[in-house]
């Protein structure tokens, strides 16, 4: 795959396609209630509606007409382990938690950081990936070398993301330019309408190793280390427990390491 220089010791969330996508389930439209086809032998539904953003490479994205990525492989492996099918729905990142709250989705996986304010609205699985934030700037920029240098600057980021909150709360005088689509955020830096991008470390690293290799570079450290979790509509304690058990099993039997190495070129530390 791509051996990303995914941040040294990476401890490691577009063109969001709002059409339906088929995961390991039957696909189709409808809300989380109507798409479930009954209860399985383990007391869970046969099918769960899983939301994802699918513009967050290498976690979820569309390639050759199919949805692929670390998160996609992981949630399918969890579904196989627990014994349910997936009805994958795509939406913009900022629509995921509202969709869980309204019952449009049962769960979501999209590089969603576990945060205390989000826990008031949705439930989380155990952490499945440790991430953080990185800065990307034009390749010929020599004045921005870290967070302090972003003070008073215009910073591109994603709407509804933890990086947007970080900019507002920690960088004095900075103006966050928030985009629904990540490609727009990177383009803003490349065309000069933003001074830098601040976003999730693995995505910044991936973009700079691929599309942005001749235009952007990473600077500074890994900031605000945080964990990603699978997210659930409230009131699904049994499902959360089963998913956590499956995640632990996948880590124990080596499946998690295989998926990790497939997408990041190395096994987790």
C-alpha positions in Angstrom: 0.0 0.0 0.0 1.4 3.3 0.8 4.0 3.5 3.4 3.0 6.8 4.7 5.5 8.8 6.6 2.5 9.0 8.9 4.0 11.2 11.5 6.9 9.9 13.4 5.4 7.6 15.9 2.0 8.4 14.5 -0.4 7.8 17.2 -2.3 8.5 14.7 -11.6 12.7 10.6 -14.8 15.9 1.4 -16.2 15.1 -1.4 -18.8 13.5 0.8 -21.0 11.3 -1.3 -24.5 11.6 0.1 -25.8 8.7 -2.0 -26.4 5.3 -0.3 -23.7 2.8 -0.4 -23.8 -1.0 0.2 -21.6 -2.4 2.9 -21.9 -6.0 3.9 -25.7 -5.5 4.2 -28.4 -5.0 1.7 -28.2 -1.2 1.2 -31.2 0.8 0.2 -32.9 3.8 1.9 -34.8 4.4 5.0 -34.1 5.1 8.6 -32.3 2.9 11.1 -35.6 1.4 12.4 -37.0 0.4 9.0 -33.8 -1.0 7.6 -33.3 -3.5 10.4 -34.6 -6.9 9.3 -35.4 -8.2 12.8 -33.4 -9.6 15.7 -30.7 -12.2 15.3 -30.0 -15.1 17.6 -27.7 -12.9 19.8 -30.6 -10.5 20.6 -29.3 -7.8 18.2 -30.7 -6.7 14.9 -29.8 -8.5 11.7 -28.8 -5.3 10.0 -27.5 -1.9 11.4 -27.4 1.4 9.6 -23.8 2.6 9.8 -23.0 6.2 8.8 -19.7 7.3 7.4 -18.3 10.4 5.7 -16.2 8.5 3.1 -14.0 11.5 2.3 -11.4 10.9 5.0 -8.6 9.0 3.4 -7.2 6.6 4.3 -10.0 5.8 6.8 -13.0 5.9 4.4 -13.1 7.0 0.8 -14.4 5.9 -2.6 -12.1 4.1 -5.0 -13.2 2.5 -8.3 -16.8 2.9 -7.3 -16.4 1.2 -4.0 -16.1 2.5 -0.4 -12.8 1.4 1.1 -10.4 2.3 3.9 -9.3 1.4 7.4 -12.6 2.2 9.0 -14.6 0.4 6.4 -12.5 -2.8 6.8 -12.6 -2.5 10.6 -16.4 -2.1 10.9 -17.0 -5.0 8.4 -14.6 -7.2 10.5 -16.5 -6.2 13.7 -19.8 -7.0 12.0 -18.6 -10.4 10.9 -17.3 -11.1 14.4 -20.6 -10.1 16.2 -22.9 -11.4 13.5 -24.8 -8.6 11.8 -25.0 -7.0 8.4 -24.2 -3.4 7.6 -26.3 -0.9 5.7 -23.7 1.8 5.0 -25.0 5.4 4.5 -22.8 8.3 3.6 -23.2 11.9 4.8 -21.2 15.0 5.5 -19.2 14.7 8.8 -21.2 17.4 10.6 -24.4 15.5 9.9 -23.3 12.3 11.6 -24.1 13.0 15.2 -27.4 14.8 14.4 -28.3 11.7 12.3 -27.6 9.4 15.2 -29.7 11.6 17.5 -32.7 11.5 15.2 -32.5 7.8 14.6 -31.4 8.0 10.9 -28.3 5.9 11.8 -27.6 3.2 14.4 -23.9 3.8 14.6 -21.1 5.6 12.8 -17.4 5.2 12.0 -15.7 8.1 10.4 -12.6 9.0 12.4 -14.8 10.5 15.1 -12.8 11.8 18.1 -14.1 10.8 21.6 -15.0 14.1 23.3 -16.8 14.8 26.5 -19.3 17.1 24.8 -20.1 14.5 22.2 -20.7 11.9 25.0 -23.7 13.9 26.1 -25.3 13.3 22.7 -24.1 9.8 21.6 -22.3 6.8 23.0 -18.8 5.6 22.0 -17.0 2.3 21.7 -13.7 1.7 23.3 -11.0 3.7 21.4 -9.8 2.0 18.2 -7.2 4.5 16.9 -5.1 7.2 18.5 -4.8 10.4 16.5 -3.9 14.1 16.8 -3.7 17.3 14.7 -1.0 18.4 12.2 -0.4 21.5 10.2 0.0 21.7 6.5 1.4 24.8 4.7 2.5 25.7 1.1 5.7 24.0 0.3 7.6 27.3 -0.1 6.4 28.8 3.2 9.2 29.3 5.7 7.3 31.5 8.2 4.9 28.9 9.7 6.7 26.3 11.7 4.3 25.5 14.5 1.2 26.5 16.4 2.5 29.9 17.6 3.1 30.9 14.0 -0.6 30.4 13.2 -1.7 33.3 15.5 -3.7 35.8 13.4 -3.7 33.6 10.3 -6.5 32.1 8.3 -6.6 28.4 8.8 -8.5 25.9 6.7 -10.2 23.0 8.4 -13.3 20.8 8.4 -16.7 21.9 9.5 -17.7 20.4 12.8 -14.3 18.9 13.5 -12.2 18.9 16.7 -9.5 20.8 14.8 -12.0 23.6 14.2 -12.7 23.8 18.0 -8.9 23.7 18.7 -8.3 26.7 16.4 -11.1 28.7 18.1 -10.0 27.8 21.6 -6.2 27.8 21.4 -4.8 30.0 18.5 -5.1 33.7 19.3 -6.6 35.8 16.5 -6.8 32.9 14.1 -9.7 32.8 11.6 -11.0 29.2 10.9 -12.2 28.7 7.4 -14.5 25.7 7.7 -15.3 23.5 4.8 -17.7 20.6 4.5 -15.4 18.9 1.9 -11.8 18.3 2.8 -10.6 18.8 -0.8 -11.8 22.4 -0.5 -9.8 22.9 2.6 -6.6 21.7 1.0 -7.4 23.7 -2.2 -7.8 26.9 0.0 -4.2 26.5 1.1 -2.9 25.7 -2.3 -4.6 28.7 -3.9 -3.6 31.1 -1.1 -7.0 31.8 0.4 -5.9 30.2 3.6 -2.4 30.3 5.2 -2.4 26.7 6.5 -4.6 23.7 7.2 -4.9 22.2 10.6 -6.6 18.8 10.6 -6.3 15.2 11.7 -2.7 13.9 11.4 -3.2 10.8 9.2 -5.3 12.7 6.7 -2.8 15.6 6.4 0.0 13.1 6.0 -1.8 11.1 3.4 -2.8 14.1 1.3 0.8 15.5 1.4 2.2 12.1 0.3 -0.2 11.9 -2.6 -2.1 14.8 -4.2 -0.3 17.5 -2.4 3.2 16.2 -2.6 4.4 19.1 -4.9 2.4 21.8 -3.2 2.2 21.3 0.6 4.4 20.2 3.5 3.8 19.3 7.1 5.3 21.5 9.9 5.3 21.5 13.7 4.4 18.7 16.1 1.5 16.3 16.6 -1.0 18.4 18.6 -3.9 17.4 20.9 -3.5 13.6 20.8 -7.0 12.1 20.8 -8.8 8.8 20.3 -11.3 7.8 17.6 -14.3 5.7 18.6 -17.2 4.0 16.9 -20.3 6.1 17.7 -23.8 4.9 18.6 -27.2 6.3 19.0 -28.0 6.4 22.8 -29.7 3.4 24.4 -27.9 0.6 22.6 -25.8 -0.7 25.5 -25.9 -4.3 24.4 -24.7 -3.4 20.9 -21.9 -1.2 22.3 -20.8 -4.1 24.5 -20.8 -6.6 21.6 -18.8 -4.2 19.4 -16.2 -3.6 22.2 -15.9 -7.4 22.7 -15.4 -7.9 19.0 -12.8 -5.1 18.8 -10.9 -6.7 21.6 -11.0 -10.1 19.8 -9.7 -8.6 16.6 -6.8 -7.0 18.4 -6.0 -10.3 20.1 -6.2 -12.5 17.1 -4.1 -10.2 14.8 -6.9 -9.1 12.5 -6.7 -5.5 13.7 -2.9 -5.5 13.0 -3.5 -6.8 9.5 -6.0 -4.1 8.7 -3.8 -1.5 10.2 -0.7 -2.6 8.2 -2.8 -2.7 5.0 -3.7 1.0 5.2 -0.7 2.5 7.0 2.2 0.3 5.9 3.2 -0.7 9.4 1.7 -2.4 12.5 0.6 -0.2 15.4 3.1 0.6 18.1 
